[in-house]
Structures are given as C-alpha cells and as structure tokens.
C-alpha cells in the first residue's frame, strides 16, 4: 500500500488526487493520513542523519573505539537530548561499533625465589583522593623485534597513569595480590585489557620503538586527557582530578 500512496504523491502534480485515489481504489483520507505520516518520518530520518553524522565524528575522534555508552555520554556533553536506545539503533543501522572485550588466559607465573609482599589493597579499589592508593602491573607487547614490556602505575582515585617516583625513595608500601588472580589487581588488569583492545590489537608491531611511541601517545594523549571512564561518571581522569581539586 505504501507504493500506491507513493505513486499518488508523485503523480498528484499532474493529476487530481481524487481521480488517482478512485482509479487505485483507496480513500483520499487514507492517502492524506499517509502523507502526514510520511512528513513526520522524513523529519525523523533527517534528524537521524544529523545524529549519525555527529556519532561518526565522535567515533572517529575516539580512535574508533567507543561503543554506545561512551558515544551517548559524549552526546550528552554536547547537549544532545537523545536517549541511549536511539543512539544504539542509529549506530547499529550505520554499522558503527566500538571495540569489545576478548577473553584471554593469564600467563602470569610466580617466581620460584620471589619474596612475597602483603596484599594491602584487599580488592578495595576505592580512594578518596589522588595519591592515596596506586596499583601497578607489567605486561608484554609483541613486536617484530621481540617483546616490549610495559609497566604501569594507576591512581585508584582517578585511574590515571601516574608514578611519583621510586617506591623506596618515597616510602611507598608495596602490595602484591595472589599471582594469577586477576581480581586481586583488577584495575591494572583492566587497563591492560583496554590498551590491548583499543590500541594494540592482535598483530605484532614492527619495532619496539613504534610500539613505545604509540603506547605513549595513547596514554598521555588520549587515555588520561580525553577518554571517558564509566567508573568516573563518564569523565576523563584529568577532568575528574580537576573536579576533585576544585
């Protein structure tokens, strides 16, 4: 029936609507009701197209990593009054998707002669101010020249990549969870998952220098300053730390 109404709409500039409706055996009231609905649908399509353009810009700006939650948060920051389901629909229709978590197995093995330290965190990953609790870990990055090892420290108050100095120099107490238990160091594990998912992918980098440059740019140019963190109320670590200091 939509095709019939569309034909009448296309021909009504050269033939009377009443004649066309009579020939095609439809009522004029039904045709005009369809016309009103078509105008509303056209307006929604135009709005969806504008929304899709904004989503595409935000998705590219996120290095093609953001999914629905962070895209929706960015739109709200730009004062778009749009619900999350609509964002999800538009992204699905346009084939825009963020990166997703992949299951992986832990390759952590305890050193036979290591001296264990106490677990001071106890899976309590909360901190009321920056610099109170920091977690750290080390991971390996494959390159064509061999492994590149990445060691990080994360502030539990902001999740930002910070390290004030050597632990022994500043009297920072070390805390170690059970080896192989990712939940004991969930924040550091989560960071490595993020950087591998959003930057490193699965293929090896051509050199350690290339991987090191890309990782530095990701952490200092994106992760700390601009990437929205759901755990921080969809603020970047830099924004959250600024808000805490205000």
URJO-V36879 format. One record per helix or strand. SS is the DSSP state (a for helix, b for strand). FROM is the first residue (numbers start at 1). LEN is the number of residues. Records with the same first field share a line. If there is no record, write none. Layout:
SS->FROM-LEN ; FROM-LEN
This chain:
a->2-10 ; 17-8 ; 28-34 ; 68-10 ; 84-11 ; 167-4 ; 182-19 ; 208-16 ; 230-3 ; 237-9
b->134-10 ; 146-10 ; 161-1 ; 205-1 ; 229-1 ; 235-1
